[in-house]
Each structure stands twice: as C-alpha cells, then as structure tokens.
Amino acid sequence: MTDITLLCLATAVLFAAFIASAMSGDVFFTYFGAEDSVVENATALLLAACGIALWWRALDARAVLPRGAVILGVLYGLVYVWAGGEEVSWDQRLIGFESPEYFQNNNDQQEFTFHNLVIGNVKLDELIFGPVLSYFILAYLIVLPVLWPRVAWVQRLVSRMIIPVPQSYHAMFALVVTVIIPFLDESRRWEVYECIFALLSLAIFLNPANPLVDTDRPRNLVNG
C-alpha cells in the first residue's frame, strides 16, 4: 500500500465523519465517537501497524546503522504499539479483565490505561497527552519538513535519531486537516483526528523524505 493510498483513505475518513455528523449526532457517535467504535478500533490497528513499520525500517537498515540508532527505531515502534493498546484500553472491555487496584483508584475511567491516570489533581490526558503532545506532533508534521532540507543541525539530529521526516505533501495534508477538523461540530471529533493521524503516520513511515540508506548523503543546505 502506498502513502498516497493511505492519504486518500484519511481523506475518506474525514468526509465520512462530516457526512455522519450531518445525518445525526447518533450516527456520528456510533461509528466515530463511541468507545470500541469502528474508527477507534481502526486507529488502534493503524498505530500498531505504524510501530511495525518503524521496526521494519530500523531492522532492515541495521547493517548500515549503529546499534544505538537501531535501538531508537525499535523504541519508536514500541511507543506506537503502546499507543494502539492504550487507544482500546488493551482490549479490557472485550476480554473483561479487571483493572488493578491502583488504576481503579487513580484512573478517571477506572481502566487499565496510563493516559487516563490522575496524579494528584492532574489528568495526564489533559496535560501531557493533550496540548503538549498535540504541539509536538504538529511541529513534527509541519515544521520539521520545512527545516530539515535547509538547516544543517536539524539534518544531523534527524540522521542520528533516525527520525522519519514527512514529505512536503504530508506536511500540507496535516495542515489542511488541522484547519478543517474544528469545523466538525461534534465533541468527539478528535477521535476522527486520531484516526487520520494514524493513517498519516503510516504514510510517512512507508515513504519518508529521508530513506535510511541516504542518511549520510548531504542535502542542499542553505543554513549551517
């Protein structure tokens, strides 16, 4: 599957969400906003696929990468697989296992998820996994593709950390979706955004602007 195909699927998800919302709030909630909805499960699977793509990327180039870089690639993949598990509460509702006591007392949904933990009076999903993570993701999707071909230290950092850089059209797609999604008049619209982000991430990892075999080849830098 090509990255363009994945972007087309992401576009279809966005259009479908607007159509479902126009039909009725109940239709939107059933397919897009509810726990264990089609979109939530798809997001979890796509995030896991992103993790596998990152593992494949690092391990496939291990002959030309230092061990530390390969380990980083594996860790990146673990983060995505972990995020996929968190998205569906590690299938807790499907399997029916009980949350450990700590999570029952300190999780705002009493589920076995870390992003819903409440430490003190701070909800992690509102602090770290909310605005902080959103700004980080937008910087990665929109700012990095602009800096990477132009700034030498950014290119060196990306090379050492084997970060897959979005193509310019990936960045444009991310920007357009970020502008459009607030117009979806549903409180659970961010479930749609998460699914689109997972599709976009997979598209980037399958066709990044910096293939690992080219990490040591200089680009046309205008600012060292």
JOFEN-V759342 format. One record per residue. OMEGA is omega in radians with two decimals (* if undefined). BURIAL is I if it has 9 or more other ideal C-beta (glycine too) atoms within 8 Angstrom, else O. Layout:
BEGIN
OMEGA_BURIAL, OMEGA_BURIAL
END
This chain:
BEGIN
-3.11_O, 3.12_O, 3.11_I, 3.09_O, 3.13_O, 3.09_I, 3.07_I, 3.08_O, 3.11_I, 3.09_I, 3.12_O, 3.09_O, -3.14_I, 3.12_I, -3.14_O, 3.13_I, 3.11_I, 3.13_I, 3.12_O, 3.12_I, 3.13_I, 3.11_O, 3.07_O, 3.10_O, -3.14_O, 3.12_O, 3.13_I, -3.09_I, -3.09_I, -3.01_I, -3.03_I, -2.96_I, -3.04_I, 2.99_I, 3.14_O, 3.06_O, 3.11_I, -3.08_O, 3.14_I, 3.11_I, 3.09_I, 3.12_I, 3.14_I, 3.14_I, -3.14_I, 3.10_I, 3.07_I, 3.10_I, 3.07_I, 3.12_I, 3.13_I, 3.12_I, 3.11_I, 3.07_I, -3.13_I, -3.12_O, -3.10_I, -3.08_I, -3.14_I, -3.11_O, -3.06_I, 3.13_O, -3.11_O, -3.12_O, 2.98_I, -3.08_O, -3.13_O, 3.13_O, 3.10_I, 3.12_I, 3.09_O, 3.13_I, 3.11_I, 3.12_I, 3.09_O, 3.13_I, 3.12_I, 3.12_I, -3.12_I, 3.08_I, 3.08_I, 3.14_O, 3.09_I, 3.09_I, 3.12_I, -3.09_I, -3.12_I, 3.11_I, 3.11_I, 3.14_O, -3.13_O, -3.12_I, 3.14_I, -3.10_O, 3.10_O, 3.11_O, -3.05_O, 3.11_O, 3.01_I, -3.05_O, -3.13_O, -3.11_O, 3.08_I, -3.09_I, -3.00_O, 3.11_O, -3.03_I, 3.03_O, -3.11_O, -3.12_O, 3.14_I, 3.11_I, -3.12_I, -3.06_O, 3.08_I, 3.13_I, 3.04_I, -3.13_I, -2.96_O, 3.04_O, -3.06_O, 3.04_O, -3.09_I, -3.12_I, 3.12_I, -3.12_O, -3.05_I, -3.05_O, 3.09_I, -3.07_I, -3.10_O, -3.14_I, 3.14_I, 3.13_O, 3.12_O, -3.12_O, 3.14_I, 3.08_I, 3.12_I, -3.03_I, -2.98_I, -3.06_I, -3.09_I, 3.13_I, 3.11_I, -3.07_O, -2.96_I, -3.11_I, -2.95_I, -3.01_I, -3.00_I, -3.07_O, 3.07_O, 3.13_I, 3.11_I, 3.14_O, 3.13_I, -3.14_I, -3.11_I, -3.11_O, -3.10_O, 3.12_I, 3.07_O, -3.09_I, 3.09_I, 2.98_I, -3.13_I, 3.13_O, 3.00_O, -3.14_I, 3.13_I, 3.11_O, 3.13_I, -3.13_I, -3.12_I, 3.14_O, -3.14_I, 3.11_O, -3.05_O, -2.95_I, 3.11_I, 3.12_O, 3.05_O, -2.96_I, 3.11_O, -3.11_I, -3.13_O, -3.11_I, -3.11_I, 3.00_O, 3.08_I, -3.14_I, 3.13_I, 3.13_I, 3.11_I, 3.10_I, 3.13_I, 3.09_I, 3.13_I, 3.11_I, 3.13_I, 3.10_I, 3.13_I, -3.07_I, 3.11_I, -3.12_I, -3.14_O, 3.09_I, -3.09_I, 3.05_I, -3.06_O, -3.13_I, -3.12_O, -3.02_O, -3.10_I, -3.14_O, -3.09_O, 3.04_O, 3.07_O, -3.05_O, 3.11_I, -3.11_O, 3.12_O, *_O
END
